Amino acid sequence: MADKPDMGEITRFNKVKLKKTDAEKNTLPTKETTEQEKRSEIS
């Protein structure tokens, strides 16, 4: 039964032990931005 995950580990997981992060979110460029960059590379 090694192919099935151990659900017992999930039920015993303690969310309180998780650390808070101040990670910066990296957003994807807009369609307009990518089109503008493509046009500038062609020129």
CHARMM-style PDB file with segment names, atoms N, HN, CA, C and O in Angstrom:
ATOM      1  N   MET     1       0.827  -1.202   0.000  1.00  0.00      PROA
ATOM      2  CA  MET     1       0.000   0.000   0.000  1.00  0.00      PROA
ATOM      3  C   MET     1       0.865   1.259   0.000  1.00  0.00      PROA
ATOM      4  O   MET     1       0.448   2.298   0.510  1.00  0.00      PROA
ATOM      5  N   ALA     2       2.042   1.171  -0.558  1.00  0.00      PROA
ATOM      6  HN  ALA     2       2.381   0.326  -0.973  1.00  0.00      PROA
ATOM      7  CA  ALA     2       2.934   2.324  -0.606  1.00  0.00      PROA
ATOM      8  C   ALA     2       2.464   3.360  -1.615  1.00  0.00      PROA
ATOM      9  O   ALA     2       2.919   4.503  -1.581  1.00  0.00      PROA
ATOM     10  N   ASP     3       1.567   2.979  -2.507  1.00  0.00      PROA
ATOM     11  HN  ASP     3       1.198   2.050  -2.534  1.00  0.00      PROA
ATOM     12  CA  ASP     3       1.112   3.920  -3.524  1.00  0.00      PROA
ATOM     13  C   ASP     3       0.042   4.877  -3.013  1.00  0.00      PROA
ATOM     14  O   ASP     3      -0.286   5.848  -3.695  1.00  0.00      PROA
ATOM     15  N   LYS     4      -0.508   4.626  -1.826  1.00  0.00      PROA
ATOM     16  HN  LYS     4      -0.241   3.838  -1.272  1.00  0.00      PROA
ATOM     17  CA  LYS     4      -1.527   5.519  -1.253  1.00  0.00      PROA
ATOM     18  C   LYS     4      -0.902   6.391  -0.168  1.00  0.00      PROA
ATOM     19  O   LYS     4      -0.088   5.904   0.616  1.00  0.00      PROA
ATOM     20  N   PRO     5      -1.270   7.676  -0.108  1.00  0.00      PROA
ATOM     21  CA  PRO     5      -0.714   8.552   0.935  1.00  0.00      PROA
ATOM     22  C   PRO     5      -1.228   8.173   2.323  1.00  0.00      PROA
ATOM     23  O   PRO     5      -2.325   7.634   2.468  1.00  0.00      PROA
ATOM     24  N   ASP     6      -0.427   8.461   3.324  1.00  0.00      PROA
ATOM     25  HN  ASP     6       0.464   8.900   3.206  1.00  0.00      PROA
ATOM     26  CA  ASP     6      -0.797   8.193   4.710  1.00  0.00      PROA
ATOM     27  C   ASP     6      -1.675   9.346   5.198  1.00  0.00      PROA
ATOM     28  O   ASP     6      -1.161  10.417   5.521  1.00  0.00      PROA
ATOM     29  N   MET     7      -2.967   9.143   5.256  1.00  0.00      PROA
ATOM     30  HN  MET     7      -3.385   8.272   4.994  1.00  0.00      PROA
ATOM     31  CA  MET     7      -3.907  10.187   5.653  1.00  0.00      PROA
ATOM     32  C   MET     7      -3.773  10.527   7.135  1.00  0.00      PROA
ATOM     33  O   MET     7      -4.196  11.603   7.558  1.00  0.00      PROA
ATOM     34  N   GLY     8      -3.205   9.650   7.912  1.00  0.00      PROA
ATOM     35  HN  GLY     8      -2.862   8.776   7.568  1.00  0.00      PROA
ATOM     36  CA  GLY     8      -3.001   9.915   9.332  1.00  0.00      PROA
ATOM     37  C   GLY     8      -2.056  11.090   9.557  1.00  0.00      PROA
ATOM     38  O   GLY     8      -2.239  11.871  10.491  1.00  0.00      PROA
ATOM     39  N   GLU     9      -1.051  11.213   8.705  1.00  0.00      PROA
ATOM     40  HN  GLU     9      -0.901  10.578   7.947  1.00  0.00      PROA
ATOM     41  CA  GLU     9      -0.116  12.331   8.812  1.00  0.00      PROA
ATOM     42  C   GLU     9      -0.839  13.655   8.584  1.00  0.00      PROA
ATOM     43  O   GLU     9      -0.527  14.649   9.239  1.00  0.00      PROA
ATOM     44  N   ILE    10      -1.779  13.676   7.683  1.00  0.00      PROA
ATOM     45  HN  ILE    10      -2.032  12.868   7.151  1.00  0.00      PROA
ATOM     46  CA  ILE    10      -2.526  14.898   7.377  1.00  0.00      PROA
ATOM     47  C   ILE    10      -3.395  15.305   8.564  1.00  0.00      PROA
ATOM     48  O   ILE    10      -3.475  16.488   8.894  1.00  0.00      PROA
ATOM     49  N   THR    11      -4.031  14.357   9.195  1.00  0.00      PROA
ATOM     50  HN  THR    11      -3.965  13.396   8.928  1.00  0.00      PROA
ATOM     51  CA  THR    11      -4.911  14.678  10.315  1.00  0.00      PROA
ATOM     52  C   THR    11      -4.126  15.138  11.543  1.00  0.00      PROA
ATOM     53  O   THR    11      -4.665  15.864  12.378  1.00  0.00      PROA
ATOM     54  N   ARG    12      -2.855  14.725  11.666  1.00  0.00      PROA
ATOM     55  HN  ARG    12      -2.417  14.135  10.988  1.00  0.00      PROA
ATOM     56  CA  ARG    12      -2.033  15.122  12.813  1.00  0.00      PROA
ATOM     57  C   ARG    12      -1.235  16.388  12.546  1.00  0.00      PROA
ATOM     58  O   ARG    12      -0.521  16.854  13.434  1.00  0.00      PROA
ATOM     59  N   PHE    13      -1.333  16.957  11.352  1.00  0.00      PROA
ATOM     60  HN  PHE    13      -1.912  16.578  10.631  1.00  0.00      PROA
ATOM     61  CA  PHE    13      -0.556  18.142  11.000  1.00  0.00      PROA
ATOM     62  C   PHE    13      -0.999  19.333  11.839  1.00  0.00      PROA
ATOM     63  O   PHE    13      -2.195  19.575  11.999  1.00  0.00      PROA
ATOM     64  N   ASN    14      -0.033  20.076  12.374  1.00  0.00      PROA
ATOM     65  HN  ASN    14       0.939  19.880  12.243  1.00  0.00      PROA
ATOM     66  CA  ASN    14      -0.321  21.207  13.239  1.00  0.00      PROA
ATOM     67  C   ASN    14      -0.045  22.507  12.478  1.00  0.00      PROA
ATOM     68  O   ASN    14       1.115  22.858  12.261  1.00  0.00      PROA
ATOM     69  N   LYS    15      -1.084  23.216  12.077  1.00  0.00      PROA
ATOM     70  HN  LYS    15      -2.026  22.931  12.253  1.00  0.00      PROA
ATOM     71  CA  LYS    15      -0.948  24.460  11.330  1.00  0.00      PROA
ATOM     72  C   LYS    15      -0.288  25.561  12.156  1.00  0.00      PROA
ATOM     73  O   LYS    15       0.300  26.483  11.590  1.00  0.00      PROA
ATOM     74  N   VAL    16      -0.375  25.480  13.470  1.00  0.00      PROA
ATOM     75  HN  VAL    16      -0.853  24.732  13.929  1.00  0.00      PROA
ATOM     76  CA  VAL    16       0.178  26.508  14.350  1.00  0.00      PROA
ATOM     77  C   VAL    16       1.700  26.578  14.221  1.00  0.00      PROA
ATOM     78  O   VAL    16       2.288  27.637  14.442  1.00  0.00      PROA
ATOM     79  N   LYS    17       2.340  25.472  13.868  1.00  0.00      PROA
ATOM     80  HN  LYS    17       1.863  24.612  13.688  1.00  0.00      PROA
ATOM     81  CA  LYS    17       3.796  25.434  13.759  1.00  0.00      PROA
ATOM     82  C   LYS    17       4.313  26.090  12.478  1.00  0.00      PROA
ATOM     83  O   LYS    17       5.519  26.293  12.335  1.00  0.00      PROA
ATOM     84  N   LEU    18       3.421  26.423  11.551  1.00  0.00      PROA
ATOM     85  HN  LEU    18       2.442  26.258  11.667  1.00  0.00      PROA
ATOM     86  CA  LEU    18       3.851  27.064  10.310  1.00  0.00      PROA
ATOM     87  C   LEU    18       4.337  28.477  10.582  1.00  0.00      PROA
ATOM     88  O   LEU    18       3.803  29.168  11.449  1.00  0.00      PROA
ATOM     89  N   LYS    19       5.347  28.905   9.843  1.00  0.00      PROA
ATOM     90  HN  LYS    19       5.781  28.344   9.138  1.00  0.00      PROA
ATOM     91  CA  LYS    19       5.888  30.247  10.007  1.00  0.00      PROA
ATOM     92  C   LYS    19       5.236  31.185   9.003  1.00  0.00      PROA
ATOM     93  O   LYS    19       4.977  30.804   7.861  1.00  0.00      PROA
ATOM     94  N   LYS    20       4.975  32.400   9.430  1.00  0.00      PROA
ATOM     95  HN  LYS    20       5.184  32.710  10.357  1.00  0.00      PROA
ATOM     96  CA  LYS    20       4.443  33.433   8.532  1.00  0.00      PROA
ATOM     97  C   LYS    20       5.577  33.949   7.667  1.00  0.00      PROA
ATOM     98  O   LYS    20       6.706  34.092   8.136  1.00  0.00      PROA
ATOM     99  N   THR    21       5.284  34.226   6.413  1.00  0.00      PROA
ATOM    100  HN  THR    21       4.367  34.109   6.031  1.00  0.00      PROA
ATOM    101  CA  THR    21       6.299  34.779   5.516  1.00  0.00      PROA
ATOM    102  C   THR    21       5.846  36.131   4.998  1.00  0.00      PROA
ATOM    103  O   THR    21       4.652  36.412   4.900  1.00  0.00      PROA
ATOM    104  N   ASP    22       6.809  36.947   4.675  1.00  0.00      PROA
ATOM    105  HN  ASP    22       7.780  36.718   4.755  1.00  0.00      PROA
ATOM    106  CA  ASP    22       6.535  38.245   4.074  1.00  0.00      PROA
ATOM    107  C   ASP    22       7.036  38.216   2.632  1.00  0.00      PROA
ATOM    108  O   ASP    22       7.673  39.157   2.160  1.00  0.00      PROA
ATOM    109  N   ALA    23       6.738  37.124   1.952  1.00  0.00      PROA
ATOM    110  HN  ALA    23       6.221  36.359   2.336  1.00  0.00      PROA
ATOM    111  CA  ALA    23       7.228  36.944   0.587  1.00  0.00      PROA
ATOM    112  C   ALA    23       6.565  37.949  -0.348  1.00  0.00      PROA
ATOM    113  O   ALA    23       5.376  38.251  -0.240  1.00  0.00      PROA
ATOM    114  N   GLU    24       7.363  38.444  -1.249  1.00  0.00      PROA
ATOM    115  HN  GLU    24       8.328  38.199  -1.337  1.00  0.00      PROA
ATOM    116  CA  GLU    24       6.881  39.403  -2.232  1.00  0.00      PROA
ATOM    117  C   GLU    24       6.225  38.623  -3.368  1.00  0.00      PROA
ATOM    118  O   GLU    24       6.811  37.677  -3.896  1.00  0.00      PROA
ATOM    119  N   LYS    25       5.033  39.012  -3.737  1.00  0.00      PROA
ATOM    120  HN  LYS    25       4.557  39.780  -3.308  1.00  0.00      PROA
ATOM    121  CA  LYS    25       4.346  38.319  -4.819  1.00  0.00      PROA
ATOM    122  C   LYS    25       4.866  38.822  -6.159  1.00  0.00      PROA
ATOM    123  O   LYS    25       5.009  40.024  -6.379  1.00  0.00      PROA
ATOM    124  N   ASN    26       5.140  37.887  -7.036  1.00  0.00      PROA
ATOM    125  HN  ASN    26       5.024  36.910  -6.857  1.00  0.00      PROA
ATOM    126  CA  ASN    26       5.656  38.214  -8.352  1.00  0.00      PROA
ATOM    127  C   ASN    26       4.522  38.001  -9.359  1.00  0.00      PROA
ATOM    128  O   ASN    26       4.187  36.867  -9.703  1.00  0.00      PROA
ATOM    129  N   THR    27       3.944  39.098  -9.822  1.00  0.00      PROA
ATOM    130  HN  THR    27       4.217  40.019  -9.543  1.00  0.00      PROA
ATOM    131  CA  THR    27       2.816  38.990 -10.744  1.00  0.00      PROA
ATOM    132  C   THR    27       3.305  38.886 -12.177  1.00  0.00      PROA
ATOM    133  O   THR    27       4.384  39.372 -12.516  1.00  0.00      PROA
ATOM    134  N   LEU    28       2.507  38.253 -13.005  1.00  0.00      PROA
ATOM    135  HN  LEU    28       1.630  37.858 -12.730  1.00  0.00      PROA
ATOM    136  CA  LEU    28       2.839  38.122 -14.416  1.00  0.00      PROA
ATOM    137  C   LEU    28       2.525  39.421 -15.145  1.00  0.00      PROA
ATOM    138  O   LEU    28       1.618  40.153 -14.748  1.00  0.00      PROA
ATOM    139  N   PRO    29       3.267  39.708 -16.205  1.00  0.00      PROA
ATOM    140  CA  PRO    29       2.975  40.934 -16.952  1.00  0.00      PROA
ATOM    141  C   PRO    29       1.638  40.811 -17.692  1.00  0.00      PROA
ATOM    142  O   PRO    29       1.183  39.710 -18.001  1.00  0.00      PROA
ATOM    143  N   THR    30       1.033  41.941 -17.962  1.00  0.00      PROA
ATOM    144  HN  THR    30       1.403  42.836 -17.711  1.00  0.00      PROA
ATOM    145  CA  THR    30      -0.237  41.942 -18.684  1.00  0.00      PROA
ATOM    146  C   THR    30       0.010  41.661 -20.159  1.00  0.00      PROA
ATOM    147  O   THR    30       1.142  41.738 -20.637  1.00  0.00      PROA
ATOM    148  N   LYS    31      -1.046  41.341 -20.863  1.00  0.00      PROA
ATOM    149  HN  LYS    31      -1.965  41.278 -20.474  1.00  0.00      PROA
ATOM    150  CA  LYS    31      -0.949  41.071 -22.287  1.00  0.00      PROA
ATOM    151  C   LYS    31      -0.436  42.313 -23.025  1.00  0.00      PROA
ATOM    152  O   LYS    31       0.350  42.205 -23.966  1.00  0.00      PROA
ATOM    153  N   GLU    32      -0.888  43.484 -22.588  1.00  0.00      PROA
ATOM    154  HN  GLU    32      -1.527  43.571 -21.824  1.00  0.00      PROA
ATOM    155  CA  GLU    32      -0.457  44.733 -23.212  1.00  0.00      PROA
ATOM    156  C   GLU    32       1.045  44.943 -23.042  1.00  0.00      PROA
ATOM    157  O   GLU    32       1.717  45.397 -23.968  1.00  0.00      PROA
ATOM    158  N   THR    33       1.564  44.620 -21.885  1.00  0.00      PROA
ATOM    159  HN  THR    33       1.018  44.250 -21.133  1.00  0.00      PROA
ATOM    160  CA  THR    33       2.987  44.789 -21.615  1.00  0.00      PROA
ATOM    161  C   THR    33       3.813  43.871 -22.511  1.00  0.00      PROA
ATOM    162  O   THR    33       4.823  44.295 -23.073  1.00  0.00      PROA
ATOM    163  N   THR    34       3.393  42.629 -22.644  1.00  0.00      PROA
ATOM    164  HN  THR    34       2.573  42.285 -22.188  1.00  0.00      PROA
ATOM    165  CA  THR    34       4.150  41.700 -23.486  1.00  0.00      PROA
ATOM    166  C   THR    34       4.091  42.121 -24.953  1.00  0.00      PROA
ATOM    167  O   THR    34       5.089  42.011 -25.664  1.00  0.00      PROA
ATOM    168  N   GLU    35       2.950  42.597 -25.410  1.00  0.00      PROA
ATOM    169  HN  GLU    35       2.138  42.687 -24.832  1.00  0.00      PROA
ATOM    170  CA  GLU    35       2.830  43.066 -26.788  1.00  0.00      PROA
ATOM    171  C   GLU    35       3.738  44.272 -27.026  1.00  0.00      PROA
ATOM    172  O   GLU    35       4.375  44.379 -28.074  1.00  0.00      PROA
ATOM    173  N   GLN    36       3.792  45.160 -26.068  1.00  0.00      PROA
ATOM    174  HN  GLN    36       3.275  45.073 -25.216  1.00  0.00      PROA
ATOM    175  CA  GLN    36       4.627  46.356 -26.179  1.00  0.00      PROA
ATOM    176  C   GLN    36       6.109  45.961 -26.235  1.00  0.00      PROA
ATOM    177  O   GLN    36       6.873  46.535 -27.012  1.00  0.00      PROA
ATOM    178  N   GLU    37       6.509  44.995 -25.424  1.00  0.00      PROA
ATOM    179  HN  GLU    37       5.889  44.529 -24.793  1.00  0.00      PROA
ATOM    180  CA  GLU    37       7.890  44.539 -25.436  1.00  0.00      PROA
ATOM    181  C   GLU    37       8.244  43.861 -26.752  1.00  0.00      PROA
ATOM    182  O   GLU    37       9.348  44.031 -27.268  1.00  0.00      PROA
ATOM    183  N   LYS    38       7.304  43.094 -27.292  1.00  0.00      PROA
ATOM    184  HN  LYS    38       6.407  42.956 -26.873  1.00  0.00      PROA
ATOM    185  CA  LYS    38       7.546  42.435 -28.582  1.00  0.00      PROA
ATOM    186  C   LYS    38       7.765  43.484 -29.667  1.00  0.00      PROA
ATOM    187  O   LYS    38       8.659  43.341 -30.501  1.00  0.00      PROA
ATOM    188  N   ARG    39       6.953  44.534 -29.657  1.00  0.00      PROA
ATOM    189  HN  ARG    39       6.227  44.650 -28.980  1.00  0.00      PROA
ATOM    190  CA  ARG    39       7.083  45.595 -30.661  1.00  0.00      PROA
ATOM    191  C   ARG    39       8.413  46.321 -30.524  1.00  0.00      PROA
ATOM    192  O   ARG    39       9.021  46.689 -31.530  1.00  0.00      PROA
ATOM    193  N   SER    40       8.869  46.530 -29.310  1.00  0.00      PROA
ATOM    194  HN  SER    40       8.376  46.231 -28.493  1.00  0.00      PROA
ATOM    195  CA  SER    40      10.134  47.246 -29.112  1.00  0.00      PROA
ATOM    196  C   SER    40      11.341  46.394 -29.514  1.00  0.00      PROA
ATOM    197  O   SER    40      12.367  46.937 -29.924  1.00  0.00      PROA
ATOM    198  N   GLU    41      11.230  45.060 -29.401  1.00  0.00      PROA
ATOM    199  HN  GLU    41      10.396  44.619 -29.068  1.00  0.00      PROA
ATOM    200  CA  GLU    41      12.320  44.180 -29.805  1.00  0.00      PROA
ATOM    201  C   GLU    41      12.444  44.119 -31.326  1.00  0.00      PROA
ATOM    202  O   GLU    41      13.550  43.991 -31.851  1.00  0.00      PROA
ATOM    203  N   ILE    42      11.337  44.209 -32.027  1.00  0.00      PROA
ATOM    204  HN  ILE    42      10.439  44.314 -31.600  1.00  0.00      PROA
ATOM    205  CA  ILE    42      11.326  44.149 -33.480  1.00  0.00      PROA
ATOM    206  C   ILE    42      11.977  45.397 -34.071  1.00  0.00      PROA
ATOM    207  O   ILE    42      12.685  45.315 -35.075  1.00  0.00      PROA
ATOM    208  N   SER    43      11.740  46.536 -33.458  1.00  0.00      PROA
ATOM    209  HN  SER    43      11.164  46.603 -32.643  1.00  0.00      PROA
ATOM    210  CA  SER    43      12.265  47.812 -33.979  1.00  0.00      PROA
ATOM    211  C   SER    43      13.755  47.915 -33.863  1.00  0.00      PROA
ATOM    212  OT1 SER    43      14.336  48.926 -34.258  1.00  0.00      PROA
TER     213      SER     43
END
